[in-house]
Amino acid sequence: MLPLPPPPSHLKQSKNSPSTQTSSSNQQQTMIQPSKSHKQSKSSSTSSSSPSTQIVLSKQPMIHKPHQASLDDHTIKLKLRKTSSSATLLRSPRPTNPLIWCTAVLCVIFSVLLIVAGIATLVIFLSVKPKRPLFDTTVASLNSIYLDSTEYFNGDFIFLANFTNPNRKIDIRFEYLDIELYFFDRLIANQVLEPFTERRGEARLQSVHMISSEVYLPLNLSLELKKQIQSNRVKYNIRGTFRVRASVGLTHFSYWLYGRCQIEMTGPPSGVLIYRSCRTKR
């Protein structure tokens, strides 16, 4: 066979010059910025020297999205609000009202005075060691007992009340004195005494006359009273309620005092005291 004729010269040149086509295409595309990394420049130089065809991607223009802009505006507004709120918090506080300062000072003064008074009272209490007054009876007389229709009680009873102030540094004043006479749990007589004062270590005897007139007694208590009269052993209960004021120098304090006595008498008309048990408590 005969050999093929050689290709035309203009086709050979176009085939062997790909770089010329690439460079012309590069001029039509957007040029790469010189601020890219060293790796990209190296790769571009390598690709230009290589005989393979080089493909250059151009930068796509950034498209502005309205939704993204609205989000950015909202973020900016939130930052401005936070900045304004933090600035409000960092503002200097307003001056305090003078009335509030005066009230606070008065409260502090009152608290200090209260603490001082409490300490003074405690010191006085520990140094003086106050004792409660005593209520007692040593003499009693049962003059008469009479039951009307077996349910209504009439009686005449006298006893000598003994009030004692055992304190050596405190004066005592009985401001209120109420004495009651009971048969079991039934009130049969009542007497209120006049107030009086006792000095340190002083004792006072007070005659108390208890008269009962037409006091109703249940049937069981009436039968029990008759039984005690027949056995010559009549039992009464005396209850005293007193309001006491103790004075130490210029200071004083008040409290309630309760006296309880259980007594046993012989039968009327000349009944005398044969047993007693008295105690005083606060």
C-alpha positions as CSV (number, residue, x, y, z in Angstrom):
1,M,0.0,0.0,0.0
2,L,1.0,3.5,-0.6
3,P,1.8,5.7,2.5
4,L,-0.8,8.3,3.6
5,P,0.0,11.9,2.7
6,P,1.0,14.2,5.7
7,P,-1.7,16.3,7.2
8,P,-1.9,19.9,6.3
9,S,0.3,22.4,8.1
10,H,-2.6,24.5,9.5
11,L,-4.2,21.5,11.1
12,K,-0.9,20.4,12.7
13,Q,-0.3,23.8,14.2
14,S,-3.8,23.9,15.7
15,K,-3.4,20.4,17.1
16,N,0.0,21.1,18.7
17,S,-0.8,24.5,20.3
18,P,-3.4,23.8,23.0
19,S,-1.9,26.4,25.2
20,T,-2.8,29.1,22.6
21,Q,-6.4,28.1,22.7
22,T,-6.3,27.9,26.6
23,S,-4.8,31.3,26.9
24,S,-7.4,32.8,24.6
25,S,-10.1,31.2,26.6
26,N,-8.4,32.5,29.8
27,Q,-8.6,36.0,28.4
28,Q,-12.4,35.6,27.9
29,Q,-12.9,34.3,31.5
30,T,-12.4,36.3,34.7
31,M,-8.9,36.4,36.0
32,I,-8.0,34.8,39.4
33,Q,-7.1,37.4,42.1
34,P,-3.4,37.4,43.0
35,S,-4.3,37.2,46.8
36,K,-5.0,33.4,46.5
37,S,-2.8,30.9,48.4
38,H,0.6,29.7,47.3
39,K,-0.8,26.3,46.6
40,Q,-3.3,27.7,44.0
41,S,-0.5,29.6,42.3
42,K,1.7,26.6,42.2
43,S,-1.0,24.4,40.8
44,S,-1.8,27.1,38.1
45,S,1.8,27.2,37.1
46,T,2.0,23.5,37.0
47,S,-1.1,23.3,34.9
48,S,0.2,25.9,32.5
49,S,3.4,24.0,31.9
50,S,1.6,20.7,31.5
51,P,0.3,20.0,28.0
52,S,-3.2,19.0,29.3
53,T,-6.1,21.4,28.8
54,Q,-6.6,23.9,31.8
55,I,-10.1,24.7,32.9
56,V,-10.6,27.9,34.9
57,L,-13.8,28.5,36.9
58,S,-14.9,32.1,37.2
59,K,-16.3,33.6,40.4
60,Q,-20.1,33.6,40.5
61,P,-21.5,36.9,41.4
62,M,-23.1,37.1,44.9
63,I,-26.8,37.3,44.7
64,H,-28.4,39.5,47.4
65,K,-31.3,37.7,49.2
66,P,-33.9,40.0,50.8
67,H,-34.8,37.4,53.5
68,Q,-31.2,37.3,54.7
69,A,-31.1,41.1,54.8
70,S,-34.2,41.2,57.0
71,L,-32.7,38.6,59.4
72,D,-29.6,40.7,59.6
73,D,-31.7,43.8,60.4
74,H,-33.5,41.9,63.2
75,T,-30.2,40.7,64.7
76,I,-28.9,44.3,64.7
77,K,-32.1,45.5,66.5
78,L,-31.7,42.8,69.1
79,K,-28.1,43.8,69.7
80,L,-29.1,47.4,70.1
81,R,-31.8,46.5,72.6
82,K,-29.4,44.4,74.6
83,T,-26.9,47.3,74.6
84,S,-29.5,49.8,75.7
85,S,-30.7,47.4,78.5
86,S,-27.2,46.9,79.8
87,A,-26.6,50.6,79.7
88,T,-29.8,51.1,81.8
89,L,-28.5,48.6,84.3
90,L,-25.2,50.4,84.6
91,R,-26.8,53.7,85.4
92,S,-26.1,55.2,88.8
93,P,-28.9,54.5,91.4
94,R,-31.2,57.3,92.4
95,P,-30.6,59.0,95.7
96,T,-32.5,57.5,98.7
97,N,-35.5,59.3,100.1
98,P,-34.6,61.1,103.4
99,L,-37.7,59.7,105.0
100,I,-36.5,56.2,104.5
101,W,-33.1,57.1,106.1
102,C,-34.9,58.5,109.1
103,T,-37.1,55.4,109.5
104,A,-34.0,53.2,109.2
105,V,-32.2,55.2,111.9
106,L,-35.1,55.1,114.3
107,C,-35.4,51.3,113.8
108,V,-31.8,50.9,114.6
109,I,-32.1,53.0,117.7
110,F,-35.2,51.1,118.9
111,S,-33.4,47.8,118.4
112,V,-30.4,48.9,120.4
113,L,-32.6,50.2,123.2
114,L,-34.5,46.9,123.2
115,I,-31.3,44.9,123.4
116,V,-29.9,47.1,126.2
117,A,-33.2,46.7,128.2
118,G,-33.1,42.9,127.8
119,I,-29.5,42.7,129.0
120,A,-30.3,45.0,132.0
121,T,-33.3,42.9,132.9
122,L,-31.3,39.7,132.7
123,V,-28.5,41.2,134.9
124,I,-31.0,42.4,137.5
125,F,-32.8,39.0,137.5
126,L,-29.5,37.1,138.0
127,S,-28.3,39.5,140.7
128,V,-31.5,39.8,142.6
129,K,-32.9,36.2,142.0
130,P,-36.5,37.0,142.6
131,K,-38.8,34.5,144.4
132,R,-42.5,34.3,144.1
133,P,-44.7,35.3,147.1
134,L,-46.4,32.5,149.1
135,F,-50.1,32.0,149.9
136,D,-51.0,29.9,152.9
137,T,-53.5,29.5,155.7
138,T,-52.9,28.3,159.2
139,V,-56.3,29.0,161.0
140,A,-59.8,28.3,159.8
141,S,-63.3,28.0,161.3
142,L,-66.4,26.3,159.9
143,N,-69.3,28.0,161.7
144,S,-72.3,26.6,159.9
145,I,-73.6,24.4,157.1
146,Y,-77.2,24.2,156.1
147,L,-78.9,22.4,153.2
148,D,-82.2,23.7,152.0
149,S,-84.3,21.1,150.1
150,T,-81.2,18.9,150.0
151,E,-79.9,20.8,146.9
152,Y,-79.2,24.4,148.0
153,F,-76.2,25.0,150.2
154,N,-75.8,27.7,152.9
155,G,-72.6,28.1,154.9
156,D,-70.3,30.3,156.9
157,F,-66.6,29.8,156.7
158,I,-63.7,32.0,158.0
159,F,-60.0,31.4,157.4
160,L,-56.8,33.4,158.0
161,A,-54.9,34.0,154.7
162,N,-51.1,34.4,155.1
163,F,-49.3,36.3,152.3
164,T,-45.5,36.2,152.5
165,N,-42.8,38.0,150.5
166,P,-39.6,35.9,150.8
167,N,-37.5,38.4,148.7
168,R,-34.8,40.4,150.4
169,K,-34.3,43.0,147.7
170,I,-37.7,43.2,146.0
171,D,-40.9,44.9,147.2
172,I,-44.2,43.2,146.3
173,R,-47.6,44.8,145.6
174,F,-50.7,42.7,145.3
175,E,-52.8,44.6,142.8
176,Y,-55.6,42.2,142.4
177,L,-56.8,39.4,144.8
178,D,-59.6,37.0,144.1
179,I,-60.3,34.1,146.5
180,E,-62.8,31.3,145.7
181,L,-64.1,28.4,147.9
182,Y,-65.0,25.1,146.3
183,F,-66.6,21.9,147.4
184,F,-65.0,19.4,145.0
185,D,-65.4,21.2,141.7
186,R,-68.4,23.3,142.7
187,L,-68.0,27.0,143.5
188,I,-69.8,27.8,146.8
189,A,-68.3,31.2,147.8
190,N,-66.2,34.1,146.4
191,Q,-64.4,37.0,148.0
192,V,-62.3,39.9,146.5
193,L,-59.7,41.6,148.8
194,E,-58.3,45.1,148.7
195,P,-54.8,45.6,147.2
196,F,-51.9,46.0,149.5
197,T,-48.1,46.2,149.5
198,E,-45.5,44.0,151.2
199,R,-42.0,45.1,151.9
200,R,-38.9,42.9,151.6
201,G,-39.2,39.8,153.8
202,E,-42.6,40.9,155.2
203,A,-45.6,38.7,155.9
204,R,-49.3,39.8,156.1
205,L,-52.3,38.0,157.7
206,Q,-55.7,38.7,156.1
207,S,-59.0,37.4,157.5
208,V,-61.3,36.1,154.8
209,H,-65.0,35.6,155.5
210,M,-66.7,33.3,153.0
211,I,-70.5,33.2,153.1
212,S,-72.6,30.9,150.9
213,S,-76.3,31.6,150.4
214,E,-78.6,29.4,148.4
215,V,-75.9,27.8,146.2
216,Y,-77.1,25.0,144.1
217,L,-75.5,21.7,144.6
218,P,-76.1,18.6,142.5
219,L,-77.7,15.7,144.3
220,N,-74.5,13.6,144.4
221,L,-72.5,16.5,146.0
222,S,-75.3,17.1,148.5
223,L,-75.2,13.5,149.6
224,E,-71.4,13.6,149.8
225,L,-71.5,16.7,152.0
226,K,-74.0,15.1,154.3
227,K,-71.8,12.1,154.6
228,Q,-68.7,14.2,155.4
229,I,-70.6,16.1,158.1
230,Q,-71.7,12.9,159.7
231,S,-68.1,11.6,159.7
232,N,-66.8,15.0,161.1
233,R,-64.5,15.5,158.1
234,V,-65.5,18.3,155.8
235,K,-63.1,19.0,152.8
236,Y,-62.9,22.3,151.0
237,N,-60.6,23.7,148.3
238,I,-59.4,27.3,148.3
239,R,-58.2,28.9,145.1
240,G,-56.6,32.3,145.0
241,T,-55.8,34.4,141.8
242,F,-53.4,37.3,142.3
243,R,-51.8,39.9,140.1
244,V,-48.4,40.9,141.6
245,R,-46.1,43.7,140.7
246,A,-42.4,43.4,141.8
247,S,-40.3,46.6,142.2
248,V,-36.5,46.8,142.1
249,G,-35.3,50.4,142.2
250,L,-36.9,52.3,139.3
251,T,-37.8,49.1,137.4
252,H,-40.8,46.9,138.0
253,F,-42.5,43.9,136.3
254,S,-45.9,42.3,136.8
255,Y,-47.1,38.7,136.7
256,W,-50.0,36.5,137.7
257,L,-49.8,34.2,140.8
258,Y,-52.1,31.3,141.7
259,G,-52.5,29.8,145.2
260,R,-54.1,26.4,145.9
261,C,-55.0,25.0,149.3
262,Q,-56.7,21.8,150.2
263,I,-58.1,21.9,153.8
264,E,-59.9,19.5,156.1
265,M,-62.2,20.7,158.9
266,T,-64.2,19.2,161.7
267,G,-67.9,19.5,161.5
268,P,-69.9,22.6,162.4
269,P,-70.8,24.6,164.4
270,S,-67.3,24.7,165.9
271,G,-65.3,23.2,163.1
272,V,-61.5,23.7,163.2
273,L,-58.7,23.1,160.8
274,I,-57.1,19.7,161.1
275,Y,-55.2,19.4,157.8
276,R,-54.0,21.7,155.0
277,S,-51.9,21.5,151.9
278,C,-51.0,24.7,150.1
279,R,-48.9,25.6,147.1
280,T,-48.3,28.7,145.1
281,K,-47.4,28.8,141.4
282,R,-47.1,31.2,138.5
